[in-house]
Amino acid sequence: MKPCIRQKGRGKMVTRYIVLINALVLSAISMQLQAQQVPSLEELLQQPTATDPARIEVSTSARHAQSAGKSAQVTHIVTDEEIRRFNLRNLIEILSFFPGLYVSSDTSYGYLSARGIGRPGDYNSRILLLVDGTRVNDNIYDAGMIGNNFYIDPQLIDRVEYSPGSGSALYGNNAFLGVVNVITKRGNKLQGGQLALAANQRDQLDLSLSYGIRHASGHEGWVSLSRSQQDDIAFADINAPEPVLAQQTLNNDLNHKLAASYRYRRLQLQMAGVSRTREEPGALMADPSRSDIFKIKNRNYFISLQHSHSLSDQAELYTHLSTNGFDLTTFTPFIVPTGEIRRYHFDVTGRWTNLDLRLSYTPEPSHHLLFGIDGQHDQHQSYQFSIDDIIPVLAVSSKNNRIGLYLQHGWQITDNHKFISGFRYDYTEQNVREFSPKFGWIWQLTNQQSVRVSYGTAFRAPNEYEQNSNLYNELPVPESELINTLEANWQAQLAHSWSVSATVYHSQVRNLITGNYGASAIVQFFNDRAVEAYGLETTATKTWQSGATLQLSASTQRARYKNDQMGLTNSPEHLFKTQYSQPLWRDDLHLNWHMFATSARTSPRGQMPGYARHDILLSWQLNPKLHIVLGLKNVFDKAYVDAPLPTGVPLQQPERSAELSINWNFL
């Protein structure tokens, strides 16, 4: 994360490919030795099965496990099989598969736009990000990191659930445009030692080593160490001056991660940590002919403990405790009048603890009650802005407490009709008082068709950074953002293994918080004009007996300021996505094609044309212990730009890249 200042080797690649090829040869030898072995129970448990989408168990939309067909809110899923076959290497690439989500990058951070709303420079604070139910948005920016610096590596992910729409009735702050829950794998899918290697033509090498165990007594767990490095990163700014372009070999990104999980019956202990160093040459504002290194250091972690206890046949108590840490330091060089280069230091520290208590009660089969209370204690929130870490410019330190009470009632009126109602009240020491209701109705037309209608509200309170930046500027603190959303969904299982879904929605947004990026180094925030958004999201899925699968999604979304109908920046009106997987002559070899298309987007500097990009990959499951993917991303080398930053500078997005990944279970 950067402070509020508007500045901004192919030889090694050959060596890395040699390492990967050697690993491939060793893996192939192992395959020959194991080819005749009978699959174990653990290996059989890892094999995918065909499931009716309405019967898939999800937990994000209702905050408790239930079949997708019983939830008033639509939940989209990306599975571990899709992550492997399409070689999705970080959460950015995974989220790009979901309907209505648009992702972009400035090579340092990933940015999300949902249903046409994505404010430039926002670090995804309007999407609540969870890991197995643990809130991981930080307590300074409310940021959700989705790039290579996300806590969990893709090979550890069992599935990712995305529930679009207003979610504050259950989750409170940040569940403004939707909730993303990353579900990690259980011990049966990570049994033994696993080595994951991935490299691409953009000089990126990812290495992960994990070990998992699952015992008949019920104990299971895994631990993972990983390293991701990308060197010689191509500059996104196509107009970067020549002195900067000459230093491309110094443009790099390095991430180290540690993650672990332990489960025993109803108990889960989990932890994860990320250490990141990002270095990027950039031109100096006072003299663009001179350049220096802009640097970011980031350290994040969380530790969580979850337990569920059956009080009776009708009641169950859930307890969830987590503690989190967020440390960020940025170094921004600048020129003083004497001609010397000095550095702005921006140091951010956050420490917070979350406690969630939920009581699930089913007094009779037709009624289900969920009562909960959760709180967040921000024991430390501080940031300091200085010159060379000596001359202070701004220093802020504070604490905060948040508490939320929520209740949800599900009433199965008849076999075909279900009514869901809920509300939540949030209170903070910083004068946030928000009431968030939600109502939903499910009508099961037939065994194959259902209709659901829901209305809900959500809020996003100004984060610590927005509040204190305004206080420093002697400006009033912005009011909380508010949104209310009405949506209707139709789902159907059709003949010939087709599944289709259509969602129409209408949202009204007030008090959208926007930054005024003027001449001052400290950004000023204000509540922008009211926004109206409406759209249509459609999906279609087809499976064949041969094992081939096709997934289509199309989104039409219009987000406009209500007073003048001007469109929002960073807001595509049309999105189209396709995933197709086809066995080639044998069940263990698949051809995988992914296509992403978007319409034009606007930025403060003009319009950016639409584009379509294609990825084609071969995935080969040599045996239950070895999986290889080889292919091309952005096959036709489509050049396209995005403008996710407040400056509106068009940034070049990734060009064509050869991809290779190996996942080997060696024990």
N, C-alpha and C positions, 0 to 999 in steps of 0.2 A: 504494500500500500504506500502510495507516495504522498508527501506533504503537499500543501496547497500552492506549489510553485510551478508555473507553466514552463518548465524546461525538460526539457527532457535531457580448411584443414582437412581437407579431404583425406590426408594421410592417416589420421587417427581413425577415420571411418573404415578404411581397408583393414586395419588391425582388428577392429571390432567385428567385422564380418568374418574374419578368419577364426576368431574365438567362437563365434556362433556356428560356423561350419564344423569346427572340431567337435563342438557339443552335439551337433546333429549326427555326425558319424558315430560317436559313442552311443548316442541314444538309439540309432538304428541297430547297432550290434546288440544292445540290450533288448530291443524289440524281437530280434530273431531268437534269442534265448528264451523269451517269455511267451512266444507266439502260441505254443501248444498248451499253455496253462489254462485250467478251468477258472473262470471268473469267480472271485470270492464274493461273499455276501456284501461286503463294503463296496466292491466294484459294481455289483448289481444295483445297489442303492443310489449310485451316482448316475446311472443311466436315466436320460430324460423320458418322461411319459407324456402321452397326449391327455389333455384335461380340458373340459368345458370351461371357457373363460369365466362364466358366471359362478362356477364352483371353486375357483381358485381362492385360497385364503389370503386375505389382505388385512392389514392392521392400521394403515395410515389414516384413512378417511374417518373412521369411527373411534380411533384410539383404543381399540380392542380387536382381537382376532375374530373375523367372521368371513363368510363367503362373499365374494365381490358382488353377487347378485342381491344381497340383502342390505347393501349400503346405499344411502341416499345420495352419496357423492361418487362420481365416476373415479376409478383408480386405474391408471395406466401402468404397465409393468414392462421392464426390460430384464430378461433372464440372464443367468450366467452363461447359458448356451449361446445366446446372441452376443454377449460380450466376448466370448472366445472366438466364435466364427468370424465376426467382423473386426476382430483385433482392436477393440475399443480400449485405448491406453490410459484414459483418465476420465473423470466425471464429466468434463466438458463434452467429450464425444458420446458418452452414454446419454446425457440429457438432450443432445441434438436429435435423438430418435423419437422423443415424445411429441405428440401433437400440440401445436400452439406455442412451443418453446423455440426461441431463436437465440443462438449462442454466437459470441464473437470474442476476439482476443486482441490485446495489444502486445503480445508475447510475454507479458509479465503476469497478467491476471485474465481470468475468464469472466465474461459478462452475460447475464441472462435477461432476455425480454420475454414476458409471458402475456399472451393475449393482447399483444400490441403495446404493452406498457413496459418500458425499460429506460429509466432515466440515465443519460450519459454520466459516467463517472461513479454510478452507484455500484457498490460491491455486493449486489444481490441481497440487500437487506429486506426486500419485499417478498422473498421466498424463505420459508422456514426450512432449515436443513437439519436432518436428524441422522444419527448412526445407531441403528437398533433402538430407536426411540429416544436417544440422548441428544438434546439440543446442542448444536455445535456452532451456531452463529455467535460471534464474539460479543463482548459487552462494551466495546468502544464504538465501532462502526456498525454493529449488528451484521457484520459481513459473513457471507458464506463462501468459503474458498472452494473452487470447483476444478482447479487446474491440477498440475502435477504435485502441488502442495496440499492436496486433499489427504485426509488421514489414512484412508483405506485404499490399497492397491486393487485394481480390477480383478485380479485372480483370486482375491479373498471375498469377493461380492457374490452372494447367492442371487439377489435380485435388487432392483431399484424400483420403488413405488413412487408414483407422482399423482397427487390428488389436486387437480386445479380448482381454483375458485376460492371464495372466502372461507378461511379456516379458523378464525379467531374464537368462534363459539366453543371450541375444544382446546385450542393451543394458545390463544392470546396473541401477544405481540409477534410481529413478523410474518404470521400466516396470512399475508395480505392478498397475494395472488396465487398462493398454493403452498403445498407441503411436499417436500421430497424426503423420503426415508430410505436410507441405504441399509439393506439387510445383509449381514455377513453370513458366511457359510458355517454350517455345523461341522462337528468333528468327522462325520462319515464322508464328507466331501473333501476333507483336507487330511485324510489319513496318511501317515508316513511323511517322508521328506519330499518336498517339492522345490524344484528349481525353475524359475521363469526368466527367460531372456527375451528381450525385444530390442530391435534396432531399426532405424529407418535412414533414408537418404538425407535427411536433414540433420545428420550428425547427432542423433539422440540415441542413447543406450540406457535401457532400463534393466536392472538386475534385481531379482527378488529370491530370497531363500526362506522357506517356511517349513515348519514341522507340526504335524497334527496327530492327535491320539484320541481314540474312542474306546472306552473300556466297557465290558459287559455290566459292570456294577453301576454304570450311569455317569461316571466321570468322563468328561471330554474337554478338549481344549486345543489351542494352536498358538504358535508364536511365529512372527514374521519379521524379517529384516530386509530392507530394500534400499536401493540407491538408484537415482535417476539423474542423468547428466546430459545436457545438451550444450554443445559448443558451436562456435561459429554461426550463431543464429542470424538469419537474414533480417535486416532492418525492416520493420513494418512501414516506417515513414518513407514513402517513395521520393520525397523531396529532401531527404537528409543531405546536408552539405558533404562535400568530398572529404574533408578531414575526418568526419565521422565514419563514412563508408570505408575508409582505409583501415579502420580499427575493428572490422567485423570479427576478426579472430578473437577479440577480447569480449565479445558479446556472448555470455554464457549463463546457464541456470543449473544449479546443483541442489538436489533434495535428498535427504536421508530420512528414513522412516523406521519406526518400531511400533508394532501392534501385537496385541495378544488378547486371547479370550479364554475363559474357563467357565464351564457349565457343570452343574450337578443338579439333576432333577429340576427344581423350580428356581434355582439360583444361577445367576450369571454375573461374572466379574470380567470387566473389559477395560483395556487401556490402549491408547494410541498417542504417538507423538511425531511431530514433523520438524525438521530443521532445514531451513532453506537459505541459500545465498544466491542472489541475482545481481549480476554485474552487466551494465549496459553503457557503452560509450555514447556521449551526447554532446551536442553543441552548447556552448556557453552563451547565455542570453545577451550579454553586453558585447560579445565579439564572436559571431558565428564561425569565424575562421579558426577559432580555438576550440578544443574539445577536451573532455575529461571523463572519468568513469563515474556514473551514477550507480549507487549500490543500495541493495535492500537486503536486510537480514531479518529473518522471521523464525520464531520458535513457538509452536503451538502444542498443546497436549490436553488430553482429558482422561479421567479415570471414572468409571461408572460401576455401580452395584445395583442389580435388579433382583427382586424376589417376588414371587406370587405365592399366596397362602390360601388354601381352601378353608373357609370358615364353616361351610355347610354345603349341601348339595345345590343350594340356590345362591350362595354368596362367595365371592372371591376377593381378596385384598391384594393389591399390587403396590409395591414400594420401589421407588427408583431414586437413587442418590447419585449425584455426579459432581465432580470438581474439575474446573477447567482453568487453563492458563493461556495467555496470548501476549507475546513479546514481539515488538517490531521496532527496527531502527532503519532509517533511511539516511543516506548521505548524498546531498545535492550540491555539487560544486558551483561556484559563482566567482565573478571577478570583482575585486574591490578597486577603487579609484587608482591605487598605486600600481595596478596591473597584476597583483598577486591573485592566486586562486585560493579561495577559502571555501569552507563547506558548511552548509546548513545541516545540523543534526536534528532529526525528528525522532524522539524516543517515545514509544507507546507501551504501556503495561496494563494488562487486565487480568484480574483473578476473580472468579465467581463460583458459586456453589448452587446447584439446583436440587430441589427435593419435590418429588411428585408422589402423592398418595391417591390411589383410585380404588373405589369399591364398586365391584360389578355385582348386581343383584337381579335375580330372575325369580320374582315371587310366584309366577305362573308362566306357562309356555308362551303366552301371548304378550307378555310384558317383560321388558328389560330396562333396568335403570343403571346408569353409570354416574356416580358422584365422585368428584375429584377436587383436590386442592393442591396447587403447586406454587412454589415460591422460588425466587432467585435472590440470593444475597451477593451483591457486588461488593466484595470486601476491598477491592482495589481497582480504581480507574484513574489512570494518570497519563498525561503526555506532556512532553517538554520540547520546546522549539528553541534551539540555540545555534550559535555560530562557533564551529570547531569544538563543540561541547564545553565551551568556556563562557561565552557571552550569552546570557539568557535573553530570550525574546518573549517567550510565553511559557508559563508553567501552570498546569492545572492538576489538581488531585481531588477526588471525591469518592463517595460511597453511595450506594443506593440499595433499596430493598423493594422487591416486587412480589405481589401475591395475587393469585387468581383462584376463584371459586367457580366450578362449572358443574352442570347437571345435564344429562341427556336421557331422554325417555324414548324407547322404541315400542310401539304398540301395533301388534299384528291384529288389525281389526277383523279381517276375514282371511281366508286362505290366499286371496288375491290382492289384498290391500294392506299396506303398512304405512303408519304415520310416525314420523320421527320429529321430535322437538328438543330443543336444547338452548341453553344460554350460558353465558360466562360473564363474570364481573371481575375486572382487573383494577388493581390499585397499586400505585407506586409512591415513594416518598417525594418524587419530583412532580407531584400534582397531576398525575395521569389518573383519570377516572373514566373507564370505558365499560359500557354494557354491550355485549355482542350476542344477539339472538340468532337462531337458525331453525328453519322448519323444512321438512322434506316429506314427500309422499311417493310411495312406490306402488305401481299398479302392474301386477303380473297378468298381462293380457292372455297369454297362453304359456305352455311349458317352454316355448321357444322365443317369446317376445315379452318385453317389459318396457314400461314408461316410468320415468322418475322426474319429479319436479322439486326444486329446492329454492329457498330464499335465505340468504345469510348476509351478515355484515362482518367487517373486519377492520382492524386498525393497525397502524404502525406509529408508535410514539417516536418523537425526535430522539436520535441516539445521543450518546454522550458527546461525541465529536461535534454534532450539529448544535447541541445546546451551548456548549462552552465556547465554540467559535463565535456565536452571536453575543454571548455575555462579554467576551473580550472586545467585541466591536460596539458594545453598549447598545445592542439591539434586542428587541423582545425575542424570547424563545419561540420557535414555530409551534403551531398547534399540531396535534396528532393528525396524521392522514386517516381518512375514513373512506370506506368503500362499501356499497351494498350491491349484491349481485342476485339476479333472478335467472335461473337456467332450467332448461328442460332437456331430457335425454331419452332417446329411444335406442334399445338394443334388441338384436334379433339373431337367432341361429337359423340360417337358411339351408336350403337343399344344397347338396354337393359340397358340404363342409365349408360353407361360407359363414362368417360371423361379421355383422355390420353394426355400426353405432353412429349416431348423430347427436350432437349437442348444440343447442342454440342458447346464447346467453346475452344478458344486458347488464352492464355495470355502470354505476355512477360514482365518481371519485371526487372527493373534496379535500382541500388543504394539501395537495401534492407538494412535498418539500423539494425545493429546487435550490441549487447553489448559484450564487452570483460570482462568477470567476472574473473579477475585475483586476485592477492594478495591484490591489493589496495582496500580500502573501497569505493572509488569513481569509478564507472564504466566508462569505456572508450567506446565510440561508433564509429563505422566505417561503411562505405558502403561496403556491401558484394558483392559477385559475382552475375552476371546476372542469373535470374531464368526463366525457361520456364514451363508453366503449361497448361495442356489441359485435357479435360474430357467430360463426358456424364452424364447428369442428366435426369432421367425419372420419371414420376409420373403417377399413374392411380387411379381413383376414381370411385366407384360403389355405387349406392343407390338402395334400394329395397322399394317396396310399403309398406312393413311392418314397415319401419322406420330404418332398418339396414343400416349401412354405412361402407364402406371399403376404406381405403386410403393406397396406396403403393408408396414408393419412393426408387429408387436405384441410387446410384452415383458411378461413376468410375472416379477417379481424380489422375493425376500424376503430381507432382511438382518436378522438377529436376534443379540442377545447370547446366547451359549450357556447361561449360568448361569440366566437367568430368562426367556428368549425375548422380551425386550422389544425392540421395533422401534427401529431407528436413526432419528434425526432427519434431516430433509432427504432422505428416502428414499421415493420413490413406488413402490408395488407394481405398478402397471400403467401402461404407456405404449402409445399407439397413434398412428401417424403415416401420413399419406397424401400423396402427390404425384401430381397428374394434370395432363397437358399435352395439349391438343387443338387441332389446326389449325382455324382458322375460315375456311372458304370458300377459303383459299389457303394455300400452304405457308409463307409468310413471316410469317403472323399467327397467334399462339397464345394460347389461353386457358389460364391456369395456376392451379391450385388446390392449396393446401397446408393440411392440417389437422393439428393437434397436440392430443392429449388425454392427460390424466393423472388418476390417482386421487388421493385425499387424501394429504397428507403431514403429519407431526407436527413440532412444534417445542417448545422448552422452555416456550412460552407457550400450547400447545394445538394443536388440529388445524386444518389449512388445507384447505378443501374442494377437490375435484377440479374440473377445468374442461376445456373444449374451445375452441380458438380457430382461426379460419380466415383465410387470406390468399387474395385473388383478384387476379390481375394479368394484364394484356394485354402481350404482348411482340411487337414488330413489327420484323422484319429488313427494313428498307426496301431495302437493297442490301448487298453484302458489306462495305461500309465504315460502315454506320450501323445502330445498333440502339437501339430505344426501348422502355422499360417504363413502364407507367402502371397503377396499381391501388391497392388498399386492403389494409393489414395489420390484423389483428384486426377483420375486417369488421363483426361484430356488437357491437363495443365491449364485449367480455367483460371484466368487472372481476375480477381475481384477484390473489392475493398469494403471495409466497414469503418464506422466512426463511433466507437464506444466511449470516447473520452469527451469531456465538456468542451474542449477546444474545437471539436468537429474536424480535426485533421484526419483525412482519409488514410487508413492503415491497410497495407497489403496483407491479405490472409494467406495461409499456407499454399504453396505451389505443389506440383506433382511430387510424390515421394514413394519410393519402393519400401515395402514393409516386410519384416520377417520377425516371427515370434516363435518361441519354443517353450512348451510347458511339459516338464518331465517329473513324474513321480518316481523317485529313484529308490525308495525303500518300501 
